Amino acid sequence: MQSYVFTLLCLTFLVSITSFDAMNARKRCTCTRIMESDENFLTAQRSACAEVEYQEKTKKLPQ
């Protein structure tokens, strides 16, 4: 009987740890996607700013 209870406790612990690890993996994946999205947005924003700056400089140059 004691080995049965011990086995159930071990299995419960294993399921709990696995569930906790899966939850953390999903959180990390979500955070990574958000960070990549933010980086892509910032890159696009920098490119747009650089393009506007370049156009303004070319307008000011004497031709």
Secondary structure, DSSP 8 states (H G I E B T S, - for coil): -HHHHHHHHHHHHHHHHHHHHHHHHHHHHHHHHHHHHHHHHHHHHHHHHHHHHHHHHHHHS--
